[in-house]
Amino acid sequence: MANSSTSSTTPKETHEVFISFRGEDTRKKFTSHLNSALRRLDIKTYIDDHNLERGDEISQSLLKAIEDAKLSVIIFSKNFANSKWCLDEVVKILECRKYKGQIILPVFYEVDPFHVRHQLESYGEAFVKHEKRFESTLNVVQKWRDALGEAANHSGWDCSINRTESELVEEIAMDVMQKLNRVYVGDLDNQISKLEKLAHLQLEYYKSINTYANRESHEATVERITELKMKRSVRMLRLTREMLSYMEDSEAFEKLF
């Protein structure tokens, strides 16, 4: 269901994550929330932001978008299997999993994972229609069945677990980041940037009004910037508490985590 980059209207922009979803089920709800959470972590996604009329065949640009992704999130929802387009996406994603090692992360939104794997309930009803429509090419329908079963067997997220949607999308976004072997330091960069501007203003003020209190304020800000830069380095290097256990008795230890 994706054919344009979230970060730009230019489809050629590189992305790491492809999001497959059924627009009428989740576009303005779960999918948009998850996409926003990923973007806050500086993870580029490929997703359709428009209700576009499509032909029966999946487009080459969409196939290329799936191929270029490192990870695909498949949001299985009630009407997902009704869409030939969505089913073709799953087939292509599994091909990329086989030949390119693409990571697959299924998300079960208001559907039972068992129903998806075995095409029951709304998924079973969808395939009854597909078998009637494509009775001359049932091998294609079987390929869709097999793809759904395989994709749904991957370790993923069941949204029926008792938690708020906001908590869930944040957890999934963090899971995606870890699977991409990424480290997020945007929060620290933002703090450092603000404090550096503050330190500059404090220095100018200290030069014009040279008092001990003003100097102390400036030095405290500079010290905090240094602490945050150290914390950023610890996060980037993926240093753990155990790796830095020799520092436990120092005052700086807790400030690094």
Secondary structure in CASP SS format (residue, H / E / C, confidence):
PFRMAT SS
TARGET T0000
AUTHOR 0000-0000-0000
METHOD secondary structure of the structure
MODEL  1
M C 1.00
A C 1.00
N C 1.00
S C 1.00
S E 1.00
T C 1.00
S C 1.00
S C 1.00
T C 1.00
T C 1.00
P C 1.00
K C 1.00
E C 1.00
T C 1.00
H C 1.00
E C 1.00
V E 1.00
F E 1.00
I E 1.00
S E 1.00
F C 1.00
R C 1.00
G H 1.00
E H 1.00
D H 1.00
T H 1.00
R C 1.00
K C 1.00
K C 1.00
F H 1.00
T H 1.00
S H 1.00
H H 1.00
L H 1.00
N H 1.00
S H 1.00
A H 1.00
L H 1.00
R H 1.00
R H 1.00
L C 1.00
D C 1.00
I C 1.00
K C 1.00
T E 1.00
Y E 1.00
I C 1.00
D C 1.00
D C 1.00
H C 1.00
N C 1.00
L C 1.00
E C 1.00
R C 1.00
G C 1.00
D C 1.00
E C 1.00
I C 1.00
S C 1.00
Q H 1.00
S H 1.00
L H 1.00
L H 1.00
K H 1.00
A H 1.00
I H 1.00
E H 1.00
D H 1.00
A C 1.00
K C 1.00
L E 1.00
S E 1.00
V E 1.00
I E 1.00
I E 1.00
F E 1.00
S C 1.00
K C 1.00
N C 1.00
F H 1.00
A H 1.00
N H 1.00
S C 1.00
K H 1.00
W H 1.00
C H 1.00
L H 1.00
D H 1.00
E H 1.00
V H 1.00
V H 1.00
K H 1.00
I H 1.00
L H 1.00
E H 1.00
C H 1.00
R H 1.00
K H 1.00
Y H 1.00
K H 1.00
G C 1.00
Q C 1.00
I E 1.00
I E 1.00
L E 1.00
P E 1.00
V E 1.00
F E 1.00
Y C 1.00
E C 1.00
V C 1.00
D C 1.00
P H 1.00
F H 1.00
H H 1.00
V H 1.00
R H 1.00
H H 1.00
Q C 1.00
L C 1.00
E C 1.00
S H 1.00
Y H 1.00
G H 1.00
E H 1.00
A H 1.00
F H 1.00
V H 1.00
K H 1.00
H H 1.00
E H 1.00
K H 1.00
R H 1.00
F C 1.00
E H 1.00
S H 1.00
T H 1.00
L H 1.00
N H 1.00
V H 1.00
V H 1.00
Q H 1.00
K H 1.00
W H 1.00
R H 1.00
D H 1.00
A H 1.00
L H 1.00
G H 1.00
E H 1.00
A H 1.00
A H 1.00
N C 1.00
H C 1.00
S C 1.00
G C 1.00
W E 1.00
D E 1.00
C C 1.00
S C 1.00
I C 1.00
N C 1.00
R C 1.00
T C 1.00
E H 1.00
S H 1.00
E H 1.00
L H 1.00
V H 1.00
E H 1.00
E H 1.00
I H 1.00
A H 1.00
M H 1.00
D H 1.00
V H 1.00
M H 1.00
Q H 1.00
K H 1.00
L C 1.00
N C 1.00
R C 1.00
V C 1.00
Y C 1.00
V C 1.00
G H 1.00
D H 1.00
L H 1.00
D H 1.00
N H 1.00
Q H 1.00
I H 1.00
S H 1.00
K H 1.00
L H 1.00
E H 1.00
K H 1.00
L H 1.00
A H 1.00
H H 1.00
L H 1.00
Q H 1.00
L H 1.00
E H 1.00
Y H 1.00
Y H 1.00
K H 1.00
S H 1.00
I C 1.00
N C 1.00
T C 1.00
Y H 1.00
A H 1.00
N H 1.00
R H 1.00
E H 1.00
S H 1.00
H H 1.00
E H 1.00
A H 1.00
T H 1.00
V H 1.00
E H 1.00
R H 1.00
I H 1.00
T H 1.00
E H 1.00
L H 1.00
K H 1.00
M H 1.00
K H 1.00
R H 1.00
S H 1.00
V H 1.00
R H 1.00
M H 1.00
L C 1.00
R C 1.00
L C 1.00
T C 1.00
R C 1.00
E C 1.00
M C 1.00
L C 1.00
S H 1.00
Y H 1.00
M H 1.00
E C 1.00
D C 1.00
S C 1.00
E C 1.00
A C 1.00
F C 1.00
E H 1.00
K H 1.00
L H 1.00
F C 1.00
END
